[in-house]
């Protein structure tokens, strides 16, 4: 099997933006066609009861379309994608996935934006100026011909620093820092939230007609009123979304029951990918999509990097 380090993965994949989109689209189409592609449960957690409790996570999937199965393994400070051969089951790779997971997260959100944003969308807002937010700015600039992408954060300083790190421009796309989160959201055709917020902060009144809101964080970010005001509602992994993030928070707070929430969903991302159910149906629709990540996309991104590594002779091979 081949072992790929963080440095090797980033060198092979950092400029391969469109390749990442192709890999994730393959994964989503596979999900749409096969349906049962994730482990049961889709995400397993274990807490380490040490001085400062820490969480470990395992998310499994299979992806016959790319010839692999495997799992994403996350322990405190270490992230890997374990790939096995789909037919034979033998291990074929251990791919470092700290940076690659951030790129995967951003790519899946930007791909959803390609599919669900209104025609001629010109402004985007990324709420969250951390490491994943950085990747979102890059992938959104690649995904759609935005005139401007604004970065917003609670303090504002991190947003300004991130905008400056890009030289305030990526290609023809202007990169700016919003003065406030409300200002950034209210001007945007596409809004991404990827934060560590302790409570929901996005209000329905902030979102303009025809906007797309991508709720990506594993914490409450979007007030329940946003769902009520949305014309269309999409998710990726429903079970995972019910375990953390906005959907979990709405049900836990009693704002809506689980069955009523499930009935409110217009389609999941797999159904959208294969055209089994429609996406945007008018330019004026307000759309909410909860996209928190699926292991099948982690496998797809890792397999693409592995293929490039094998072609270039990159990585350390070991026998088990």
Secondary structure as GFF3:
##gff-version 3
##sequence-region A 1 320
A	DSSP	beta_strand	2	4	.	.	.	ID=ss1
A	DSSP	alpha_helix	6	13	.	.	.	ID=ss2
A	DSSP	alpha_helix	17	34	.	.	.	ID=ss3
A	DSSP	beta_strand	44	48	.	.	.	ID=ss4
A	DSSP	beta_strand	54	63	.	.	.	ID=ss5
A	DSSP	three_ten_helix	64	66	.	.	.	ID=ss6
A	DSSP	beta_strand	68	75	.	.	.	ID=ss7
A	DSSP	beta_strand	78	85	.	.	.	ID=ss8
A	DSSP	beta_strand	91	96	.	.	.	ID=ss9
A	DSSP	alpha_helix	98	116	.	.	.	ID=ss10
A	DSSP	beta_strand	123	127	.	.	.	ID=ss11
A	DSSP	alpha_helix	131	143	.	.	.	ID=ss12
A	DSSP	beta_strand	148	152	.	.	.	ID=ss13
A	DSSP	alpha_helix	157	165	.	.	.	ID=ss14
A	DSSP	beta_strand	169	170	.	.	.	ID=ss15
A	DSSP	beta_strand	173	177	.	.	.	ID=ss16
A	DSSP	alpha_helix	181	187	.	.	.	ID=ss17
A	DSSP	beta_strand	190	193	.	.	.	ID=ss18
A	DSSP	three_ten_helix	204	206	.	.	.	ID=ss19
A	DSSP	beta_strand	212	215	.	.	.	ID=ss20
A	DSSP	alpha_helix	224	229	.	.	.	ID=ss21
A	DSSP	beta_strand	232	235	.	.	.	ID=ss22
A	DSSP	alpha_helix	238	243	.	.	.	ID=ss23
A	DSSP	alpha_helix	245	252	.	.	.	ID=ss24
A	DSSP	alpha_helix	258	264	.	.	.	ID=ss25
A	DSSP	beta_strand	267	268	.	.	.	ID=ss26
A	DSSP	alpha_helix	269	273	.	.	.	ID=ss27
A	DSSP	beta_strand	287	290	.	.	.	ID=ss28
A	DSSP	alpha_helix	295	312	.	.	.	ID=ss29
A	DSSP	beta_strand	316	317	.	.	.	ID=ss30
###
